Amino acid sequence: MPSASPYLRIVDLTKRFGTFEALKDINLEVSQSELICLLGPSGCGKTTVLRCIAGLETPTAGQIFQNGVDIAPFPPDKRDFGIVFQSYALFPNLTVNENLAFGLKNRKFTKHQIEERIAQLKHTVGLEEHGSKFPNQLSGGQQQRVALARALATSPGLLLLDEPLSALDAKVRQHLRREILQLQRKIGITTILVTHDQEEALTMGDRIVVMDHGIIAQTGTPGEIYGSPESVFVADFIGEMNFLEGIVSSPGSVMIDRTDFSFKPLPNDQVKDKNVFFCIRPEDVVINHASKPNSDVNSALSIIQHTEYLGSIYRIRLAFENSNRTEFVAQVPPANMRELNLGPGQTVQVNFPIDRLHIYPRWTCLWRWFLTQLRRSVASAPIAVTIRFREACSQFLESPFSWSCFFLCLRSSWKAFRTRLEILLAYQTMSSTFKHPL
């Protein structure tokens, strides 16, 4: 958790590009030596936050405090940070040693200090034998190590990493994750990592900041983000989640296909919405033989529709026995699969543990999904039209029952559609896939 005096504090950070609001009132505190991951889909604003911290973008409003000093007015060269870009940004005409020395020379280090620091950095990242090589003579992983060492050369107080591993293959990424994490723990440098890779964020971050359309959707530890998502967006974006349509029949009880299931009662402001999504992660679904006695509250007979072997797990698609309309997915280790001898067409008993369930009002899923479909429809529209459309959508998400915002959303983007038929198709698509919210 952040300390009383955070090393980095962002207050009401807002960034607009013309009329498009890329960031809206971002507030975040980062403790000394903490590694924070900014996680979200493309276009959510995570890189814009990083660029504002680095001084590469000028905030429209807000303050950024580093070690108690507001650095928002400072140019990049007056800020205390090192940065690693996705493309590494190494100087192709300089050797490894010369790349590492670049920042040190600008800071007026002596020749002896530079040589000593370069040797130390190469030892830290394991490149002692590559000092005289040029970047094109190095592998992708080695280039990334050079970029990381160069960012640390001047011993900055803050390290910024902009998707540094996205261009590498899976095996190299896993190896460099461990190396970066070990190095960060050893040096104790405060670090902000931007990524769209969920696994990367879950394995590396002390805390994760999930972003969605320029706002912070949720902040917490990896366990909190994965195990207790606060919104539909976070639940759907992080990992895999089953979304089952249900109706709240009484406080703490939801009916799905004429079967009642129990859950922890919702807050009063959400119980009013009877139409909900009953959500559980595939690995939390418990499967047993249909003949096995079971007194658990949330049990139901289900039929296995399909199984997929994925190496470390089996992915099983099931449907309730009393209705083939509602399908859901379970994940089972191979050992359990062999023990239960499961196969397509078999009837089994499934259990949904109450402490692993999540309930969300269904309208939030509907409108967020529908507006996403409309955004995709205008993706190729002129920039000015698209900006007006996104702005209207953002207003609508803040006040979902404001019909004036809804009609403004349609009117602002009308010219972006080639025919009225596209809007009709958007509605039809929404109706047919409503149970799979985005």
C-alpha positions in Angstrom: 0.0 0.0 0.0 1.2 3.6 -0.7 2.9 5.2 2.3 1.9 8.5 3.9 4.5 10.4 1.8 4.5 8.8 -1.7 7.5 9.2 -3.9 5.3 10.0 -6.9 1.9 11.6 -6.7 -0.4 12.4 -9.6 -3.2 14.8 -8.8 -6.2 15.3 -11.2 -4.2 14.7 -14.3 -6.1 15.6 -17.5 -4.9 15.5 -21.1 -6.8 16.7 -24.1 -5.9 16.5 -27.8 -8.2 19.1 -29.2 -11.7 18.2 -28.0 -10.7 14.5 -27.4 -10.0 13.8 -23.7 -7.3 11.2 -23.5 -7.0 11.3 -19.7 -9.6 12.5 -17.2 -8.8 13.3 -13.6 -6.1 10.7 -13.0 -5.1 10.4 -9.4 -2.4 7.9 -8.3 0.2 7.5 -5.6 3.4 5.5 -5.9 5.6 4.6 -2.9 9.4 4.5 -2.9 10.8 1.4 -4.5 7.3 0.2 -5.7 6.7 -1.3 -9.1 3.4 -0.1 -10.5 1.9 -1.6 -13.7 -0.4 0.5 -15.9 -2.5 -2.1 -17.6 -5.2 -1.7 -20.3 -6.1 -2.2 -23.9 -4.7 -0.1 -26.7 -5.9 3.5 -26.6 -6.9 3.5 -22.9 -4.3 6.3 -22.0 -1.6 4.3 -20.2 1.2 5.5 -22.4 -0.1 9.1 -22.2 0.2 8.9 -18.4 3.8 7.8 -18.8 4.6 10.5 -21.3 3.2 13.2 -19.0 5.4 11.9 -16.2 8.4 12.0 -18.5 7.5 15.5 -19.8 7.1 14.3 -23.3 3.4 15.5 -23.2 2.2 18.6 -21.5 -0.8 18.0 -19.2 -3.9 20.1 -19.9 -4.5 20.2 -16.2 -3.3 18.6 -13.0 -0.1 18.2 -11.0 2.7 15.6 -10.9 4.8 15.5 -7.7 8.1 13.6 -7.6 9.7 13.5 -4.1 7.5 16.4 -3.0 8.3 18.7 -6.0 5.7 19.5 -8.7 7.5 18.5 -11.9 4.7 19.2 -14.3 6.2 22.6 -15.5 9.7 21.1 -15.9 11.1 20.0 -19.3 12.2 16.4 -19.7 15.9 17.1 -19.2 15.2 18.7 -15.8 13.3 15.6 -14.5 14.9 12.7 -12.5 13.9 9.6 -14.5 15.2 7.0 -16.9 13.0 5.6 -19.7 13.0 2.4 -21.8 10.9 2.6 -25.0 9.2 -0.3 -26.7 11.5 0.1 -29.7 14.6 0.3 -27.4 15.7 3.6 -29.2 19.4 2.7 -29.2 21.8 4.8 -31.3 22.6 2.4 -34.2 25.9 4.1 -34.9 27.2 3.8 -31.4 28.6 0.7 -29.6 27.1 -0.7 -26.4 29.8 1.2 -24.4 29.0 4.4 -26.3 25.3 4.0 -25.8 25.7 3.6 -22.1 28.1 6.6 -21.9 25.8 9.0 -23.7 23.8 10.2 -20.7 26.9 10.2 -18.5 28.7 12.5 -20.8 25.8 14.9 -20.9 25.9 15.0 -17.1 29.6 15.9 -17.2 30.9 12.8 -15.6 34.7 12.4 -15.8 36.2 9.8 -18.1 37.2 7.6 -15.1 33.7 7.8 -13.7 32.2 6.9 -17.0 34.4 3.8 -17.5 33.7 2.7 -14.0 29.9 3.1 -14.3 29.9 1.4 -17.8 31.7 -1.6 -16.3 29.2 -1.8 -13.4 26.2 -1.5 -15.7 27.4 -4.2 -18.1 28.0 -6.6 -15.2 24.5 -5.8 -13.8 22.8 -6.8 -17.0 25.2 -9.5 -18.0 26.8 -7.9 -21.1 30.5 -7.8 -20.1 31.6 -9.3 -23.4 29.5 -7.1 -25.7 30.8 -3.6 -25.0 32.3 -3.1 -28.5 29.4 -4.4 -30.5 26.8 -2.3 -32.3 23.0 -2.7 -31.7 22.5 -4.6 -35.0 25.0 -7.2 -33.8 22.9 -8.0 -30.7 19.7 -10.1 -30.2 16.5 -8.5 -29.2 16.9 -9.5 -25.6 20.5 -8.1 -25.5 19.3 -4.8 -27.0 16.7 -4.6 -24.3 19.3 -5.1 -21.6 21.4 -2.3 -23.1 18.3 0.0 -23.2 17.6 -0.9 -19.6 21.2 -0.3 -18.5 21.3 3.0 -20.3 18.1 4.1 -18.5 19.8 3.3 -15.2 23.2 4.8 -16.0 22.6 8.2 -14.3 21.0 6.5 -11.2 17.6 8.1 -11.6 15.0 8.1 -8.9 12.3 6.9 -11.3 12.3 4.2 -14.0 9.7 4.3 -16.8 9.1 1.3 -18.9 6.9 1.6 -22.0 6.0 -1.9 -23.0 9.7 -3.0 -23.1 9.1 -6.7 -23.7 6.3 -6.6 -26.3 8.6 -7.0 -29.3 10.2 -10.2 -27.9 9.2 -13.8 -28.2 7.5 -15.6 -25.3 10.5 -17.4 -23.9 12.7 -14.3 -24.0 9.9 -12.3 -22.4 9.6 -14.7 -19.5 13.3 -14.6 -18.9 13.6 -10.8 -19.1 10.6 -10.4 -16.8 12.5 -12.2 -14.0 15.7 -10.3 -14.8 14.0 -6.9 -14.7 12.1 -7.7 -11.5 15.3 -9.0 -9.8 17.2 -5.9 -10.9 14.4 -3.6 -9.7 14.3 -5.3 -6.3 18.1 -5.2 -6.0 18.4 -1.5 -6.9 15.2 -0.5 -5.1 14.2 2.0 -7.8 10.6 3.3 -8.1 9.3 1.9 -11.4 6.2 2.4 -13.6 5.6 -0.3 -16.2 3.2 0.2 -19.1 1.8 -3.0 -20.6 -1.2 -4.6 -22.2 0.0 -8.1 -21.2 -2.0 -9.3 -18.3 0.5 -12.0 -17.4 3.3 -9.5 -17.3 1.4 -7.2 -15.0 0.2 -10.0 -12.7 3.8 -11.5 -12.3 5.7 -8.2 -12.0 3.6 -5.5 -10.3 3.4 -4.7 -6.6 0.2 -3.0 -7.7 -1.8 -2.9 -10.9 -3.6 0.2 -12.2 -6.2 -0.9 -14.8 -7.2 1.9 -17.2 -10.2 2.2 -19.5 -10.9 5.1 -21.9 -8.7 7.6 -20.0 -9.8 6.8 -16.5 -8.6 4.5 -13.8 -11.0 1.5 -13.6 -9.4 -0.1 -10.5 -6.1 -0.1 -8.5 -5.0 -2.9 -6.4 -2.6 -5.8 -5.9 -2.5 -8.6 -8.5 -4.6 -10.7 -6.2 -7.2 -8.0 -5.7 -7.5 -7.2 -9.4 -7.9 -10.8 -10.5 -9.9 -12.1 -7.5 -12.1 -9.1 -6.8 -12.8 -7.1 -10.0 -14.8 -4.0 -9.2 -16.4 -3.6 -12.6 -17.6 -5.5 -15.7 -14.6 -4.1 -17.7 -12.0 -5.3 -15.2 -13.7 -8.7 -14.8 -13.8 -9.2 -18.6 -10.3 -7.7 -19.4 -8.4 -9.6 -16.7 -8.3 -13.3 -17.4 -11.4 -15.2 -18.5 -14.8 -14.9 -16.9 -18.2 -16.7 -17.3 -21.1 -14.2 -17.7 -24.4 -15.9 -17.0 -27.7 -13.9 -17.4 -29.8 -14.0 -14.2 -32.6 -12.2 -12.4 -32.4 -11.3 -8.7 -35.3 -13.2 -7.1 -34.6 -12.0 -3.5 -31.6 -10.4 -1.7 -28.7 -12.9 -2.0 -30.4 -15.1 -4.6 -30.4 -15.1 -8.4 -32.4 -17.2 -10.7 -30.7 -18.6 -13.9 -32.8 -20.8 -16.1 -35.3 -21.6 -13.4 -32.6 -22.6 -10.9 -31.8 -20.4 -7.8 -28.2 -19.7 -6.9 -27.0 -17.9 -3.8 -24.5 -15.1 -3.6 -23.2 -12.4 -1.2 -25.9 -9.7 -1.2 -25.2 -6.7 -3.4 -25.0 -3.1 -2.0 -28.4 -1.4 -1.8 -27.8 0.8 -4.8 -27.3 -2.3 -7.0 -30.0 -4.6 -5.6 -32.6 -2.4 -7.3 -31.4 -3.7 -10.7 -33.0 -7.1 -11.0 -31.2 -8.0 -14.2 -27.7 -9.1 -13.4 -24.7 -11.0 -14.7 -23.8 -14.0 -12.4 -20.0 -14.3 -13.0 -17.4 -16.9 -12.0 -14.0 -17.7 -13.4 -13.6 -21.1 -15.2 -11.0 -22.4 -12.7 -13.4 -21.7 -9.8 -16.1 -24.0 -11.2 -16.1 -27.3 -9.3 -17.0 -30.5 -11.2 -18.0 -33.9 -9.7 -19.8 -37.0 -10.8 -23.5 -36.6 -11.1 -24.1 -39.6 -8.8 -22.0 -38.1 -6.0 -24.1 -36.8 -3.1 -23.8 -33.0 -2.8 -25.4 -30.8 -0.3 -23.7 -27.6 -1.5 -26.1 -24.7 -2.1 -24.9 -23.7 -5.6 -25.0 -27.1 -7.3 -26.7 -28.0 -10.6 -26.6 -30.9 -13.0 -24.9 -30.0 -16.3 -24.0 -31.7 -19.6 -20.5 -31.5 -21.1 -20.8 -30.0 -24.6 -17.1 -30.0 -25.6 -13.6 -30.5 -24.2 -10.3 -28.9 -25.3 -6.9 -30.2 -24.2 -4.5 -27.2 -23.6 -1.5 -29.1 -22.1 -1.6 -28.0 -18.5 -5.4 -27.8 -18.3 -8.6 -29.1 -20.0 -11.1 -26.5 -21.0 -14.6 -27.8 -20.7 -17.8 -26.2 -22.1 -21.0 -27.1 -20.3 -24.7 -26.3 -20.3 -27.3 -26.7 -17.6 -29.2 -29.9 -17.9 -32.6 -28.2 -17.7 -31.6 -25.7 -20.4 -29.1 -25.8 -23.3 -29.4 -22.0 -23.7 -27.0 -21.1 -20.9 -23.4 -22.3 -21.5 -20.3 -21.7 -19.3 -16.7 -22.8 -19.2 -14.7 -24.7 -16.6 -11.0 -25.5 -16.4 -9.8 -28.8 -15.0 -6.3 -30.1 -14.4 -5.4 -33.3 -16.4 -5.2 -35.3 -13.2 -8.8 -34.5 -12.3 -9.9 -35.1 -15.8 -8.4 -38.6 -15.7 -9.8 -39.3 -12.3 -13.4 -38.2 -13.3 -13.1 -39.7 -16.8 -15.0 -36.8 -18.3 -16.1 -36.6 -21.9 -18.7 -34.9 -24.2 -22.3 -35.8 -23.5 -21.6 -36.8 -19.9 -23.9 -35.4 -17.1 -21.9 -34.0 -14.2 -22.6 -32.0 -11.1 -21.1 -28.5 -11.0 -20.8 -26.2 -8.0 -20.3 -22.4 -7.9 -18.6 -21.5 -4.6 -20.3 -18.5 -3.1 -17.0 -16.8 -2.2 -15.8 -16.9 -5.8 -18.9 -15.3 -7.4 -19.2 -11.8 -8.8 -22.5 -10.0 -9.5 -22.8 -7.0 -11.8 -25.9 -5.1 -12.9 -26.6 -6.1 -16.5 -27.2 -2.6 -17.9 -23.6 -1.6 -17.3 -22.5 -4.6 -19.5 -25.1 -3.7 -22.2 -24.3 -0.1 -22.7 -20.5 -0.5 -22.5 -20.8 -3.3 -25.1 -23.1 -1.4 -27.4 -21.0 1.8 -27.3 -17.9 -0.3 -28.0 -19.6 -1.7 -31.1 -20.5 1.9 -32.2 -16.9 3.0 -31.7 -15.7 0.2 -33.9 -18.2 1.3 -36.6 -16.7 4.8 -36.8 -13.1 3.6 -36.5 -12.4 4.7 -40.1 -14.4 7.9 -39.9 -12.8 11.4 -40.2 -10.8 12.3 -37.0 -13.1 15.2 -36.1 -16.2 13.1 -36.3 -14.6 10.3 -34.3 -13.5 12.7 -31.6 -17.0 14.1 -31.2 -18.4 10.6 -31.1 -16.0 9.4 -28.3 -16.7 12.5 -26.3 -20.4 11.8 -26.4 -19.9 8.2 -25.5 -17.8 9.2 -22.5 -20.6 11.5 -21.3 -23.1 8.7 -21.8 -21.2 6.2 -19.8 -21.0 8.7 -16.9 -24.8 9.1 -16.9 -26.3 6.0 -18.6 -29.9 7.1 -18.2 -29.3 10.4 -19.9 -31.1 9.9 -23.2 -30.0 13.3 -24.4 -26.4 12.0 -24.2 -27.4 8.9 -26.1 -29.0 10.9 -29.0 -26.0 13.2 -29.0 -23.8 10.2 -29.4 -25.7 9.0 -32.5 -26.1 12.5 -34.0 -22.4 13.4 -33.6 -21.4 10.2 -35.4 -24.1 9.9 -38.0 -22.0 11.1 -40.9 -19.4 8.4 -40.1 -21.9 5.6 -41.1 -22.2 4.8 -44.8 -25.8 3.7 -44.5 -28.5 3.5 -41.9 -28.3 -0.2 -42.3 -25.0 -0.2 -40.3 -26.8 1.1 -37.2 -29.5 -1.6 -37.6 -26.8 -4.3 -37.9 -25.2 -2.9 -34.7 -28.4 -3.4 -32.8 -28.9 -6.9 -34.2 -25.4 -7.9 -33.3 -25.9 -6.5 -29.8 -29.0 -8.5 -29.3 -27.5 -11.8 -30.5 -24.3 -11.5 -28.5 -25.6 -9.7 -25.4 -24.5 -12.5 -23.1 -20.9 -11.8 -24.1 -20.2 -8.3 -22.8 -17.0 -6.4 -23.5 
